[in-house]
């Protein structure tokens, strides 16, 4: 089915050559740079994985839109954001920003949206990789390919690249050859360059996400959960690291419809990977965290807070909570937006995270953390902060429980040194983000890149 999606993406990219004809027939709205002066506004489309209550994905795009609005204002640019659910993301944007709905069967939605805009910004962190879903990368490839065919500009902003299936690599090389990539890590930039694509090193776009207006709310919520206001707060951001990638399957879709079992259904015809082995790995991961946290909290009297950074994390959060000696306070992104989730994260004294953006958003408050990584994202950021030796673990480590106990003890007793490293790196990230903004603006208005 991934190959079928690949073919459909290439078909819509090919059809994008005839967008002016489709526009005359009333099928699409079409914009190119020949009418830019007449319209007086640059129409910019932000293409990301938004509206699914993924805190990281949403705050990334919120910050990109904020940058663009600060530079252009509503008089010079019309910014549009693609979203799976308007209600889930409208809190991040004012009325001047258009929300463009799309579904998991994205082919027509992406085609129409790209035709109607002068420029596309690919906003997702995990832009080029097979780890989560080939379909996600193909979604970005369609946007990039359409802009290439229509001689419009496309830039990937704060993107990550990882391992890809061979057929997907070939598609990326073909459709993204005119896209400029600002990679958020050195390792990603090397992968992008290996594919023959253009780019330079940048960073993630969420480093300046501001949750200060919600800090008092967070303190109140934590007190209501049983926190005494003085005890250390131990945050945990768990995931299910083992049910990826998501793949489309008509057979599984039909079976789910007949049996009524939708437990492994991601959306529509997309299903998580799962087996007895993956189930055991997931249980071992949760057991290791629970065992370590139970011993740590008994010794140091911490108040435990579990954070579900994406709606998909709710199952992992609830199962972990059931394994803890004392029930924890649970904050789920399905119930709280990015401002609230970031505020709670920034109240933590110590953090255990398998979520990249839990790490990113906590760093504004210099929260010391232990990362339990499932892929290169947390590996990269911990490497950049020089915290790999004692604070980087992996979800499939055989001795995860004992390693996590040691990491928590080390982090607790070296807090000041760790906070200093976080603070130093945070300044670097924020300065890089400013440079990225300047580059983005010049790129969007560079004559040679737009025609």
Secondary structure, 3 states (H helix, E strand, C coil): CHHHHHHHHHHHHHHHHHHHHHHHCCCCCCCCHHHHHHHCCEEEEEECCCCCCEHHHHHHHHHHHHHHHHHHHHHHEEEEEEECCHHHHHHHCCCCCEEEECCCCCHHHHHHHHHCCCEEEECCCEEECCCCCHHHHHHHHHHHHHHHHCCCEEEEEEEEECCCCHHHHHHHHHHCCCCEEEECCHHHHHHHHHCCCEEEECCCCCCCCCCHHHHHHHHHHHHHCCCCCCCCEEEEECCCCCCCCCEECHHHHHHHHHHCCCCCEEECCEECCCCHHHHHHHHHHHHHHHHHHHHHHHHHCCEEEEEECEHHHHHHHHHHHHHCCCCCEEEECCCCCHHHHHHHHCCCCEEEECCHHHHHHHHHHCCEEEEEECCHHHHHHHHHCCCHHHHEEECCCCCHHHHHHHHHHHHHHCHHHHHHHHHHHHHHHHHHHHHHHHHHHHHHCCHHHHC
